[in-house]
Amino acid sequence: MSGVRPFRRLMVANRGEIARRVIRSARRRGYETVALYSEADRDAPHVREADLAALLGPAPAAESYLDIERILAAARRTGADALHPGYGFLSENEGFARACEEAGLVFVGPTPDTIARMGSKIAAKELMVAHGVPVVPGFHQRGADDARIRAEALALGMPVLLKASAGGGGKGMRIVRDPSALDAAIAAARREARSAFGDDALLVERYVDAPRHIEVQIFGDAHGGLVHLFERECSIQRRHQKIIEETPAPGLSEPLREAILQAGLAAGRALGYRSAGTVEFVLAPDGSFYFLEVNTRLQVEHPVTEMVTGLDLVALQLDVASGAPLPFDQAGVTRSGHAIECRLYAEDPERDYLPGAGRIAAFDIPLGEGTRLDSGVESGSEVSIHYDPMLAKIVAHGADRLEAARRMRRTLASACVLGLRTNRELLIALVSDAEWLAGPVHTHWLAERQSAEAPADGRASAEDAAIFATLHRADLRAESRELLPGLPVAWRNNRWRDVEATWTVVAQTGGEAQHVEVRYRLLGAGRAQVQVDEASREARFGPAEGDERWLELDGLRRRFRIAESGDRTWVFDGRAAWELGWVSRFPDVDSADAHAGCVAPMPGKVLRVLVAEGDLIEAGAPVAIVEAMKMEHTLTAPARSRVTALLVNEGDQVAAGAQLVLLEPEDGDQA
């Protein structure tokens, strides 16, 4: 039972919602807790909630959360005698687990040998074949060069999937359908794998078109006990990242479900598995299923399993790590109802859901019956470019799938996240979608449903949001002014002589901006007359309660919330969020750029500049590659252009909107 013994003080080598999640269960079990943090996370909730906290280093993960020596030094400083790795970062790093044990720390997770055997997807597939677990046909030889990978991919036949051997989460992964794209895909997959995992080894396998993604939660102890905690469906994905997960997996026949569960147990037995782990499979349309990998850690989606089984998986991990056997066998594990998890991300819908960063002006997700929130942020938190953009996991449980979906939709609809754009509206659209509600979907389904929109359901309009922001500001000014307090605000000899407020309004879902001009007159006692586009409307409003108040327009009353973030104003009506930009009456006419450029879509690091000054490039040609939030983004030329200047070097950190390369079209017009 190497690495298993009683302990007193637990260090959590992670951040965000999973750090808070582990701290919560550890404290319930009576353990003292230690948080780790980077300079970017000094004020993060997980730091505040632990008994002790230790600074690791600067914001970049390589200098903080991925630095093994700094983590071990922090354990010595704080007197920690056990460590939970959470997920991501070093959670599946065999060298880290071994270093913890050598330093005298109990590593809350599988043995280093198990992690090593599963840390390479190549070795994992070889082991599964030996134990009768079905695997996708492919080439899994470690050390293969680009030419061999290319040859094996062509031999398998298109489409193929290139995958980083050392990691997961969609990093270092490329689907290739055209042989002419193989070389570029291999190079990109290796770069991304090297950046994310420090290992650029690749495997190639036949790509199963339109599969479902099914995974089995397993749990073992140090005494030979091993059980499954049923399966989860994780087919709603974008760029290989899961967005919605649920259990039970809908539409599985009981014989097929049992076969998948038994295959998960077979994988666990092959490893002599200890602690929590997940065996992942792809399920083909014809009912055949294939092993993908074993994630030797707690999964992001573990709360849905907890909701239907009533178990605390983190508490079980701590018990097993301290030497206790599992308190039940397979017959003692039961499942009740249905649970759904949605991942709320800081993403910009207008830019193909690219990750975002910035300050959260307001964060409030009310919970009702059967719902749960796991989050690493709060109002005022900074979402950093250095880490994953997930803000929260929202989980809903119901007696059946439809009830769980209704509860999820209601919770998402009332979720107020202001200050940056999110995927909230998309999540509402997905859990409201008739096709999804009718039964199982495949991993391509989301890409095919990009036009899905959240039902309107009485939400405010852009005009309503602009009217609220205008009257809220005017009323606050009226309450606080000292000069001529008896004179009505915005009084004019000519009632509608001037435009009092002009806004550019964009729904949080993105889309076309609307230019809204609001003229108004406060009439006293919470009343106002407003005019938008020559239409006059009567408005009533309640007193401000912090950043909230009610507004009644044309006999319909809604409660609004407002927040400021930089030069933007955000308004939330209890269902939808609006981003407003104040339009000055005195714009800077000299602010326009003289030339178009290749612009960074988000803060990140310049990996490669693919052009040189003087180059003539065609529309759509790759210009630069930027890495942001663990993903590569290739920026392309908007038109046939001449490169007039390179403004950055490879390795530079750039802000969102920064020009990287100046381009001038051949005809001399602006690109």
C-alpha positions as CSV (number, residue, x, y, z in Angstrom):
1,M,0.0,0.0,0.0
2,S,2.7,2.4,-1.0
3,G,1.7,6.1,-0.6
4,V,-1.4,5.3,1.5
5,R,-1.5,6.3,5.1
6,P,-3.3,8.6,7.5
7,F,-2.6,12.4,7.1
8,R,-3.6,15.6,8.8
9,R,-3.0,18.6,6.5
10,L,-4.0,18.5,2.8
11,M,-2.4,20.7,0.1
12,V,-4.5,21.3,-3.0
13,A,-2.1,21.8,-6.0
14,N,-4.7,23.5,-8.2
15,R,-6.8,26.6,-8.5
16,G,-10.4,27.8,-9.2
17,E,-13.5,25.7,-8.7
18,I,-11.7,22.4,-8.3
19,A,-9.5,23.8,-5.5
20,R,-12.6,25.1,-3.7
21,R,-14.4,21.8,-4.3
22,V,-11.6,19.8,-2.7
23,I,-11.2,22.2,0.2
24,R,-14.9,21.9,0.9
25,S,-14.9,18.1,1.2
26,A,-11.6,18.1,3.1
27,R,-12.8,20.4,5.7
28,R,-16.0,18.4,6.2
29,R,-13.7,15.3,6.7
30,G,-11.8,17.3,9.4
31,Y,-8.6,17.9,7.5
32,E,-6.7,21.2,7.6
33,T,-6.2,22.7,4.1
34,V,-3.5,24.5,2.2
35,A,-4.1,26.5,-1.0
36,L,-1.6,27.4,-3.6
37,Y,-1.7,30.5,-5.7
38,S,0.1,32.4,-8.4
39,E,0.5,36.2,-8.4
40,A,-2.6,36.4,-10.6
41,D,-4.6,34.5,-8.0
42,R,-3.7,36.4,-4.9
43,D,-7.4,37.4,-4.3
44,A,-9.0,34.3,-5.6
45,P,-11.8,32.6,-3.5
46,H,-9.9,29.4,-3.1
47,V,-7.0,31.2,-1.4
48,R,-9.4,32.8,1.1
49,E,-11.2,29.6,1.9
50,A,-8.2,27.5,2.9
51,D,-6.6,27.4,6.3
52,L,-3.2,28.4,4.9
53,A,-2.1,29.6,1.5
54,A,1.3,29.7,-0.2
55,L,2.5,31.8,-3.1
56,L,4.1,29.8,-5.9
57,G,5.3,32.5,-8.4
58,P,4.2,34.6,-11.4
59,A,1.0,34.1,-13.3
60,P,2.3,31.8,-16.1
61,A,1.5,28.2,-15.1
62,A,5.0,27.1,-16.0
63,E,6.4,29.3,-13.3
64,S,3.7,28.5,-10.7
65,Y,1.1,25.7,-10.9
66,L,3.4,23.5,-13.1
67,D,6.6,24.0,-11.1
68,I,7.1,20.8,-9.1
69,E,10.0,22.1,-7.0
70,R,8.0,25.2,-5.9
71,I,5.0,23.1,-5.0
72,L,7.1,20.7,-2.9
73,A,8.8,23.6,-1.2
74,A,5.4,25.1,-0.3
75,A,4.4,21.8,1.2
76,R,7.5,21.8,3.4
77,R,6.8,25.5,4.4
78,T,3.2,24.8,5.4
79,G,3.6,21.4,7.0
80,A,1.3,19.6,4.5
81,D,1.5,15.9,4.6
82,A,-0.8,15.1,1.7
83,L,-1.5,16.6,-1.7
84,H,-4.6,16.5,-3.9
85,P,-3.8,17.5,-7.6
86,G,-7.3,18.3,-8.7
87,Y,-7.5,18.0,-12.5
88,G,-5.4,19.6,-15.2
89,F,-1.9,20.9,-14.5
90,L,0.1,18.1,-12.9
91,S,-2.8,15.8,-12.0
92,E,-1.8,13.1,-14.5
93,N,2.0,13.6,-14.2
94,E,3.7,10.4,-13.1
95,G,6.9,12.3,-12.2
96,F,4.9,14.7,-9.9
97,A,3.1,11.9,-8.1
98,R,6.4,10.1,-7.6
99,A,8.1,13.2,-6.4
100,C,5.3,13.8,-3.8
101,E,5.7,10.3,-2.4
102,E,9.5,10.6,-2.3
103,A,9.0,13.9,-0.4
104,G,6.8,12.1,2.2
105,L,3.5,13.4,0.9
106,V,0.4,11.2,0.4
107,F,-0.6,11.7,-3.2
108,V,-4.4,11.6,-3.3
109,G,-4.9,9.7,-6.5
110,P,-3.7,6.6,-8.4
111,T,-0.2,5.2,-7.9
112,P,2.6,6.7,-10.0
113,D,2.9,3.4,-11.9
114,T,-0.7,3.6,-12.9
115,I,-0.4,7.2,-14.1
116,A,2.7,6.2,-16.0
117,R,1.0,3.4,-17.8
118,M,-1.9,5.6,-18.7
119,G,0.1,8.8,-19.2
120,S,1.0,7.6,-22.7
121,K,-2.0,7.0,-24.9
122,I,0.2,4.6,-26.9
123,A,1.0,2.4,-23.9
124,A,-2.6,2.6,-22.7
125,K,-4.0,1.2,-25.9
126,E,-1.4,-1.6,-25.9
127,L,-2.5,-2.6,-22.4
128,M,-6.2,-2.5,-23.2
129,V,-5.7,-4.7,-26.2
130,A,-3.9,-7.2,-24.0
131,H,-6.9,-7.3,-21.6
132,G,-9.6,-7.6,-24.2
133,V,-10.9,-4.0,-24.2
134,P,-11.8,-2.9,-27.7
135,V,-9.7,-0.1,-29.1
136,V,-9.9,2.1,-32.3
137,P,-7.7,0.8,-35.1
138,G,-4.6,3.0,-35.4
139,F,-0.9,3.4,-35.1
140,H,0.4,3.8,-31.5
141,Q,4.2,3.5,-31.8
142,R,6.1,5.9,-29.6
143,G,9.0,7.8,-31.2
144,A,7.6,7.8,-34.7
145,D,8.7,10.7,-36.8
146,D,6.5,12.9,-39.0
147,A,7.1,10.7,-42.1
148,R,6.0,7.5,-40.3
149,I,3.0,9.2,-38.8
150,R,2.0,10.5,-42.3
151,A,2.5,7.0,-43.9
152,E,0.4,5.3,-41.2
153,A,-2.3,7.9,-41.5
154,L,-2.5,7.3,-45.3
155,A,-2.6,3.6,-44.7
156,L,-5.5,3.9,-42.3
157,G,-7.4,6.0,-44.8
158,M,-9.1,9.3,-44.3
159,P,-10.5,10.6,-42.0
160,V,-7.9,10.1,-39.3
161,L,-7.4,11.7,-35.8
162,L,-4.0,12.9,-34.7
163,K,-3.7,12.9,-30.9
164,A,-1.1,14.0,-28.4
165,S,0.1,10.8,-26.6
166,A,0.7,12.7,-23.3
167,G,-2.4,14.7,-22.7
168,G,-6.1,15.4,-23.1
169,G,-8.7,18.2,-23.1
170,G,-8.5,18.5,-26.9
171,K,-4.9,19.8,-26.8
172,G,-2.7,18.5,-29.6
173,M,-5.6,17.0,-31.4
174,R,-6.5,17.4,-35.1
175,I,-9.0,15.7,-37.4
176,V,-7.6,15.3,-40.9
177,R,-10.0,14.5,-43.8
178,D,-7.7,15.5,-46.7
179,P,-4.3,14.0,-47.2
180,S,-2.9,17.4,-48.4
181,A,-3.6,18.8,-44.9
182,L,-1.6,16.1,-43.1
183,D,1.8,17.8,-42.9
184,A,0.4,21.0,-41.4
185,A,-1.8,19.1,-39.0
186,I,1.1,17.0,-37.7
187,A,3.2,20.1,-37.2
188,A,0.4,22.0,-35.4
189,A,-0.5,19.0,-33.2
190,R,3.1,18.5,-32.2
191,R,3.5,22.2,-31.3
192,E,0.4,22.3,-29.2
193,A,1.3,19.0,-27.5
194,R,4.8,20.3,-26.7
195,S,3.4,23.5,-25.3
196,A,0.6,21.9,-23.2
197,F,2.4,18.7,-22.0
198,G,6.1,19.1,-22.7
199,D,5.8,16.0,-24.9
200,D,5.2,16.1,-28.7
201,A,4.7,12.4,-29.3
202,L,1.6,11.7,-31.4
203,L,-0.5,8.7,-32.3
204,V,-2.9,8.4,-35.2
205,E,-6.1,6.4,-35.3
206,R,-9.1,5.9,-37.6
207,Y,-11.6,8.7,-37.0
208,V,-15.0,7.4,-36.0
209,D,-17.5,9.8,-37.7
210,A,-20.5,11.0,-35.7
211,P,-19.7,9.0,-32.5
212,R,-21.0,9.5,-29.0
213,H,-18.6,10.1,-26.2
214,I,-19.4,7.8,-23.2
215,E,-17.3,7.4,-20.1
216,V,-17.3,5.2,-17.1
217,Q,-16.5,6.4,-13.6
218,I,-14.5,3.8,-11.7
219,F,-13.2,3.8,-8.2
220,G,-10.8,1.5,-6.5
221,D,-9.1,1.2,-3.1
222,A,-5.7,-0.1,-2.0
223,H,-7.2,-3.4,-0.9
224,G,-8.3,-4.7,-4.3
225,G,-11.8,-3.2,-4.2
226,L,-13.0,-1.8,-7.5
227,V,-16.5,-0.6,-8.6
228,H,-18.0,1.4,-11.4
229,L,-20.2,4.4,-10.5
230,F,-22.1,4.2,-13.8
231,E,-21.6,6.0,-17.1
232,R,-21.8,9.6,-18.3
233,E,-22.6,11.1,-21.7
234,C,-20.2,13.8,-22.9
235,S,-21.1,14.2,-26.5
236,I,-21.8,18.0,-26.5
237,Q,-18.4,19.3,-27.4
238,R,-16.7,22.2,-29.2
239,R,-13.1,21.8,-30.4
240,H,-13.0,18.5,-28.5
241,Q,-13.8,20.3,-25.2
242,K,-16.9,19.1,-23.3
243,I,-19.6,21.6,-22.7
244,I,-22.6,19.6,-21.4
245,E,-22.4,16.2,-19.6
246,E,-25.1,14.0,-18.1
247,T,-25.9,10.7,-16.5
248,P,-27.5,8.3,-17.3
249,A,-26.5,8.4,-21.0
250,P,-29.8,8.6,-22.8
251,G,-31.0,6.0,-25.3
252,L,-28.6,3.2,-24.4
253,S,-30.1,-0.3,-24.4
254,E,-29.4,-2.1,-21.1
255,P,-27.2,-4.8,-22.7
256,L,-25.1,-2.1,-24.4
257,R,-24.9,0.0,-21.2
258,E,-23.8,-3.1,-19.2
259,A,-21.2,-4.0,-21.8
260,I,-19.6,-0.5,-21.6
261,L,-19.6,-0.6,-17.8
262,Q,-18.0,-4.0,-17.8
263,A,-15.3,-2.8,-20.2
264,G,-14.6,0.1,-17.9
265,L,-14.1,-2.3,-15.0
266,A,-11.9,-4.5,-17.1
267,A,-9.7,-1.5,-17.8
268,G,-9.6,-0.7,-14.1
269,R,-8.6,-4.3,-13.2
270,A,-5.8,-4.2,-15.8
271,L,-4.4,-1.3,-13.9
272,G,-5.1,-2.5,-10.4
273,Y,-6.7,0.9,-10.1
274,R,-6.8,3.0,-6.9
275,S,-8.8,6.2,-6.3
276,A,-11.1,7.9,-8.8
277,G,-10.6,7.4,-12.5
278,T,-12.6,7.6,-15.8
279,V,-12.5,5.2,-18.7
280,E,-13.5,6.9,-21.9
281,F,-15.1,5.3,-24.9
282,V,-16.4,6.4,-28.3
283,L,-19.7,4.8,-29.3
284,A,-20.2,4.4,-33.1
285,P,-23.6,4.7,-34.8
286,D,-23.7,0.9,-35.3
287,G,-23.4,0.2,-31.6
288,S,-19.7,-0.8,-31.5
289,F,-17.6,1.0,-28.9
290,Y,-13.9,1.6,-28.5
291,F,-11.5,2.6,-25.7
292,L,-10.1,6.1,-25.9
293,E,-8.2,6.6,-22.7
294,V,-8.2,6.4,-18.9
295,N,-8.1,9.8,-17.1
296,T,-6.2,9.0,-13.9
297,R,-7.8,11.8,-11.9
298,L,-11.1,13.3,-10.9
299,Q,-13.0,14.5,-13.9
300,V,-14.5,18.0,-14.4
301,E,-17.9,16.4,-14.8
302,H,-17.8,14.3,-11.6
303,P,-20.7,16.3,-10.0
304,V,-23.3,14.6,-12.1
305,T,-22.2,11.2,-10.8
306,E,-22.4,12.6,-7.2
307,M,-25.9,14.0,-7.8
308,V,-27.3,10.6,-8.9
309,T,-25.4,8.4,-6.5
310,G,-25.4,10.6,-3.4
311,L,-21.7,10.0,-3.0
312,D,-18.9,12.5,-2.4
313,L,-16.1,11.4,-4.7
314,V,-13.5,13.8,-3.2
315,A,-14.3,12.5,0.3
316,L,-13.9,8.9,-1.0
317,Q,-10.6,9.8,-2.5
318,L,-9.4,11.2,0.8
319,D,-10.6,8.0,2.7
320,V,-8.9,5.7,0.2
321,A,-5.7,7.7,0.3
322,S,-5.6,7.4,4.1
323,G,-5.9,3.6,3.8
324,A,-9.6,2.9,4.2
325,P,-11.3,0.4,2.0
326,L,-14.3,1.4,-0.1
327,P,-17.4,1.2,2.2
328,F,-19.5,-0.6,-0.5
329,D,-19.2,-3.2,-3.2
330,Q,-20.8,-3.0,-6.7
331,A,-24.2,-4.1,-5.3
332,G,-24.1,-1.3,-2.9
333,V,-23.9,1.4,-5.6
334,T,-27.3,2.8,-6.7
335,R,-28.4,5.6,-9.0
336,S,-31.4,7.8,-8.7
337,G,-32.8,10.3,-11.3
338,H,-30.9,12.2,-13.9
339,A,-28.3,14.9,-13.7
340,I,-27.0,17.4,-16.2
341,E,-23.9,19.6,-16.0
342,C,-23.2,22.7,-18.1
343,R,-19.8,24.4,-18.2
344,L,-20.1,28.2,-18.2
345,Y,-17.1,29.7,-20.0
346,A,-15.8,33.2,-20.6
347,E,-16.1,33.1,-24.4
348,D,-17.0,35.6,-27.1
349,P,-19.9,34.3,-29.3
350,E,-19.2,37.0,-31.9
351,R,-15.7,35.5,-32.4
352,D,-16.6,31.8,-32.7
353,Y,-16.5,31.4,-28.9
354,L,-12.9,32.2,-28.5
355,P,-11.9,32.4,-24.8
356,G,-12.1,35.7,-23.2
357,A,-10.4,37.5,-20.2
358,G,-11.1,40.4,-18.0
359,R,-12.8,41.5,-14.8
360,I,-16.2,40.1,-13.8
361,A,-18.3,43.1,-12.8
362,A,-21.1,40.9,-11.4
363,F,-21.5,37.2,-10.8
364,D,-24.7,35.8,-9.3
365,I,-26.2,32.4,-10.1
366,P,-29.3,31.8,-7.9
367,L,-29.9,28.1,-7.1
368,G,-33.2,26.3,-6.7
369,E,-34.4,22.8,-6.0
370,G,-32.0,20.1,-7.2
371,T,-29.3,22.5,-8.5
372,R,-25.7,23.0,-7.6
373,L,-22.9,25.5,-8.5
374,D,-19.2,24.8,-8.5
375,S,-17.3,28.0,-9.3
376,G,-13.9,29.5,-8.9
377,V,-14.9,33.1,-9.4
378,E,-17.1,35.8,-7.9
379,S,-18.0,39.5,-8.5
380,G,-14.7,41.4,-9.0
381,S,-12.6,38.3,-10.0
382,E,-10.1,38.6,-12.9
383,V,-10.3,36.0,-15.6
384,S,-6.7,35.6,-16.6
385,I,-5.3,34.8,-20.1
386,H,-3.0,32.3,-18.4
387,Y,-5.6,29.7,-17.4
388,D,-8.7,27.9,-18.6
389,P,-11.6,30.2,-19.2
390,M,-14.2,28.1,-17.3
391,L,-16.1,30.2,-14.8
392,A,-18.4,27.7,-13.3
393,K,-20.1,24.3,-13.5
394,I,-23.9,24.4,-13.1
395,V,-25.5,21.1,-12.2
396,A,-29.2,20.2,-12.2
397,H,-30.8,17.0,-10.9
398,G,-34.3,15.8,-11.5
399,A,-36.5,12.7,-11.3
400,D,-35.9,12.2,-15.0
401,R,-34.1,13.9,-17.9
402,L,-36.8,16.4,-18.7
403,E,-37.1,17.6,-15.2
404,A,-33.3,18.0,-14.9
405,A,-33.3,19.9,-18.2
406,R,-36.1,22.3,-17.0
407,R,-34.2,23.0,-13.8
408,M,-31.0,23.6,-15.7
409,R,-32.7,26.0,-18.1
410,R,-34.3,28.0,-15.3
411,T,-31.0,28.3,-13.5
412,L,-29.1,29.3,-16.6
413,A,-31.8,31.9,-17.5
414,S,-31.4,33.6,-14.1
415,A,-27.6,33.5,-14.1
416,C,-26.2,37.0,-14.0
417,V,-22.6,37.2,-15.3
418,L,-21.6,40.8,-16.3
419,G,-18.3,42.3,-17.4
420,L,-17.3,39.8,-20.1
421,R,-19.1,37.7,-22.6
422,T,-20.0,34.1,-21.9
423,N,-21.5,31.0,-23.5
424,R,-24.6,31.3,-21.2
425,E,-27.1,32.0,-24.1
426,L,-25.7,29.0,-26.1
427,L,-26.2,26.7,-23.1
428,I,-29.8,27.9,-22.7
429,A,-30.4,27.2,-26.4
430,L,-28.9,23.7,-26.2
431,V,-30.9,22.5,-23.1
432,S,-34.0,23.9,-24.8
433,D,-33.3,22.3,-28.1
434,A,-36.1,19.8,-29.2
435,E,-33.6,17.5,-30.9
436,W,-31.3,17.3,-27.9
437,L,-34.3,16.8,-25.6
438,A,-35.6,14.0,-27.8
439,G,-32.6,11.8,-27.2
440,P,-28.9,11.2,-27.8
441,V,-26.8,13.2,-30.1
442,H,-23.2,12.8,-31.4
443,T,-20.0,14.8,-31.0
444,H,-20.5,16.7,-34.2
445,W,-24.0,17.8,-33.3
446,L,-23.0,21.1,-31.8
447,A,-21.0,22.2,-34.8
448,E,-24.1,21.4,-36.9
449,R,-26.3,23.5,-34.6
450,Q,-24.4,26.7,-34.5
451,S,-27.4,28.7,-35.5
452,A,-29.3,27.7,-32.4
453,E,-30.7,30.6,-30.4
454,A,-32.1,30.9,-26.9
455,P,-35.8,31.3,-26.8
456,A,-36.8,35.0,-26.2
457,D,-39.4,34.3,-23.5
458,G,-40.2,38.0,-22.7
459,R,-36.7,39.2,-22.4
460,A,-35.9,43.0,-22.7
461,S,-35.0,44.6,-26.0
462,A,-31.8,46.6,-26.8
463,E,-34.0,49.7,-26.5
464,D,-35.2,48.6,-23.0
465,A,-31.7,48.0,-21.8
466,A,-30.6,51.5,-23.1
467,I,-33.6,53.2,-21.5
468,F,-32.8,51.5,-18.1
469,A,-29.1,52.4,-18.3
470,T,-30.0,56.0,-19.1
471,L,-32.7,56.5,-16.4
472,H,-30.6,54.7,-13.8
473,R,-27.7,57.1,-14.4
474,A,-29.9,60.1,-14.5
475,D,-31.7,59.2,-11.2
476,L,-28.4,58.6,-9.4
477,R,-27.2,62.0,-10.6
478,A,-30.4,63.6,-9.5
479,E,-30.1,62.1,-6.0
480,S,-26.5,63.1,-5.5
481,R,-26.3,66.6,-7.0
482,E,-25.9,69.7,-4.8
483,L,-26.3,72.5,-7.4
484,L,-29.9,73.6,-8.1
485,P,-31.4,70.5,-6.6
486,G,-34.9,71.8,-7.3
487,L,-34.4,72.1,-11.1
488,P,-35.5,68.9,-13.0
489,V,-32.6,66.9,-14.5
490,A,-32.0,67.5,-18.2
491,W,-34.4,70.5,-18.2
492,R,-34.5,72.3,-21.6
493,N,-36.6,75.2,-22.9
494,N,-37.3,72.8,-25.8
495,R,-38.2,69.4,-24.4
496,W,-36.5,67.2,-27.0
497,R,-33.9,69.7,-28.2
498,D,-30.8,67.5,-27.4
499,V,-30.0,63.8,-27.5
500,E,-29.3,63.1,-23.9
501,A,-27.9,59.6,-24.2
502,T,-26.6,57.5,-27.1
503,W,-25.6,53.9,-26.7
504,T,-24.1,51.2,-28.9
505,V,-25.9,48.1,-27.6
506,V,-24.9,44.5,-28.2
507,A,-26.6,41.4,-26.8
508,Q,-24.2,39.2,-24.8
509,T,-24.7,36.6,-27.5
510,G,-22.9,38.9,-29.9
511,G,-24.4,39.8,-33.3
512,E,-25.0,43.2,-34.9
513,A,-24.7,46.3,-32.7
514,Q,-27.7,48.6,-32.4
515,H,-27.3,52.4,-32.2
516,V,-29.9,53.6,-29.6
517,E,-30.6,57.2,-28.9
518,V,-32.6,57.9,-25.7
519,R,-34.2,61.3,-25.0
520,Y,-35.8,61.6,-21.6
521,R,-37.3,63.9,-19.0
522,L,-37.6,62.9,-15.3
523,L,-41.0,63.7,-14.0
524,G,-40.4,63.0,-10.3
525,A,-41.7,60.2,-8.1
526,G,-40.0,57.5,-10.1
527,R,-41.6,58.6,-13.4
528,A,-40.0,59.6,-16.7
529,Q,-41.0,60.3,-20.3
530,V,-38.6,58.7,-22.8
531,Q,-38.3,59.0,-26.6
532,V,-36.5,56.4,-28.8
533,D,-36.7,56.7,-32.6
534,E,-39.5,59.3,-32.4
535,A,-41.7,56.9,-30.3
536,S,-42.6,58.3,-26.9
537,R,-42.9,55.9,-24.0
538,E,-43.9,56.2,-20.3
539,A,-41.5,54.8,-17.8
540,R,-41.7,54.1,-14.1
541,F,-38.9,52.9,-11.9
542,G,-38.2,51.9,-8.4
543,P,-35.4,53.1,-6.1
544,A,-31.9,51.7,-6.6
545,E,-31.1,48.7,-4.4
546,G,-27.4,48.6,-4.9
547,D,-26.9,47.8,-8.6
548,E,-30.6,46.7,-9.0
549,R,-33.9,48.3,-9.5
550,W,-37.2,47.7,-11.3
551,L,-38.3,49.4,-14.5
552,E,-41.8,49.5,-15.9
553,L,-42.2,50.2,-19.7
554,D,-45.6,50.2,-21.3
555,G,-47.1,48.4,-18.4
556,L,-44.5,45.6,-18.3
557,R,-42.3,45.5,-15.2
558,R,-38.9,43.8,-15.1
559,R,-36.1,43.9,-12.6
560,F,-32.8,45.0,-14.0
561,R,-29.2,44.9,-12.8
562,I,-26.4,47.2,-14.0
563,A,-22.6,46.9,-13.7
564,E,-19.7,48.9,-15.1
565,S,-16.6,47.3,-16.5
566,G,-13.9,49.5,-18.1
567,D,-15.6,51.7,-20.7
568,R,-18.6,49.3,-21.0
569,T,-21.9,49.2,-19.1
570,W,-23.7,45.9,-18.7
571,V,-27.4,45.4,-18.1
572,F,-29.2,42.2,-17.1
573,D,-33.0,41.8,-17.0
574,G,-33.1,38.5,-15.3
575,R,-33.0,36.6,-18.6
576,A,-30.6,38.3,-21.0
577,A,-27.5,40.4,-20.7
578,W,-26.7,43.5,-22.8
579,E,-23.4,45.1,-23.3
580,L,-23.6,48.9,-23.8
581,G,-21.0,51.4,-25.0
582,W,-21.6,55.1,-24.3
583,V,-21.2,57.1,-27.6
584,S,-19.6,60.4,-27.0
585,R,-21.1,63.5,-28.7
586,F,-17.5,64.6,-29.4
587,P,-15.7,61.6,-31.1
588,D,-12.0,61.6,-31.8
589,V,-12.0,61.8,-35.6
590,D,-8.3,61.1,-35.8
591,S,-8.4,57.7,-34.1
592,A,-9.0,55.5,-37.1
593,D,-6.1,53.3,-38.2
594,A,-4.4,54.2,-41.5
595,H,-3.9,50.6,-42.4
596,A,-5.6,47.3,-41.6
597,G,-3.8,44.6,-39.8
598,C,-3.7,41.1,-38.5
599,V,-5.3,41.6,-35.1
600,A,-5.0,39.4,-32.0
601,P,-8.5,38.2,-31.2
602,M,-7.7,37.8,-27.5
603,P,-4.7,38.3,-25.1
604,G,-2.0,35.6,-25.8
605,K,1.5,34.7,-26.9
606,V,2.8,34.9,-30.5
607,L,4.0,31.5,-31.4
608,R,4.9,32.1,-35.0
609,V,4.9,34.9,-37.6
610,L,4.4,33.2,-41.0
611,V,5.1,36.2,-43.3
612,A,7.9,38.6,-43.9
613,E,7.9,42.3,-44.7
614,G,7.2,42.9,-48.4
615,D,5.4,39.5,-48.9
616,L,2.3,39.5,-51.2
617,I,-0.3,37.2,-49.7
618,E,-3.7,36.0,-50.8
619,A,-6.9,36.3,-48.9
620,G,-7.2,33.6,-46.2
621,A,-3.4,33.0,-46.1
622,P,-2.0,32.2,-42.6
623,V,-0.2,35.2,-41.2
624,A,0.5,34.4,-37.5
625,I,-0.2,31.8,-34.8
626,V,-1.2,33.0,-31.4
627,E,-1.5,30.8,-28.3
628,A,-4.2,31.8,-25.8
629,M,-5.8,29.9,-23.0
630,K,-3.9,26.7,-24.0
631,M,-5.2,26.7,-27.6
632,E,-3.6,27.7,-30.9
633,H,-5.3,30.3,-33.1
634,T,-4.2,30.8,-36.7
635,L,-4.8,34.4,-37.9
636,T,-5.3,34.9,-41.7
637,A,-5.2,37.7,-44.2
638,P,-8.7,39.4,-44.8
639,A,-7.8,40.2,-48.4
640,R,-5.1,40.0,-51.0
641,S,-2.5,42.2,-49.4
642,R,1.1,43.4,-49.1
643,V,2.8,43.0,-45.8
644,T,4.1,46.5,-44.9
645,A,5.3,45.9,-41.4
646,L,5.8,43.2,-38.7
647,L,4.9,44.7,-35.3
648,V,5.7,41.7,-33.1
649,N,8.2,39.0,-32.6
650,E,7.7,35.3,-31.9
651,G,7.3,34.9,-28.1
652,D,5.8,38.3,-27.5
653,Q,2.8,38.6,-25.2
654,V,0.0,40.7,-26.9
655,A,-3.2,42.2,-25.7
656,A,-6.6,41.6,-27.3
657,G,-7.0,43.8,-30.4
658,A,-3.2,44.4,-30.8
659,Q,-2.1,44.6,-34.4
660,L,0.6,42.0,-35.2
661,V,1.2,42.6,-38.8
662,L,0.3,45.6,-41.0
663,L,-1.3,44.7,-44.3
664,E,-2.1,47.0,-47.3
665,P,-4.2,45.7,-50.2
666,E,-2.7,45.6,-53.6
667,D,-5.2,48.2,-55.0
668,G,-4.3,50.7,-52.2
669,D,-7.7,50.5,-50.4
670,Q,-7.9,49.7,-46.8
671,A,-8.0,45.9,-46.2
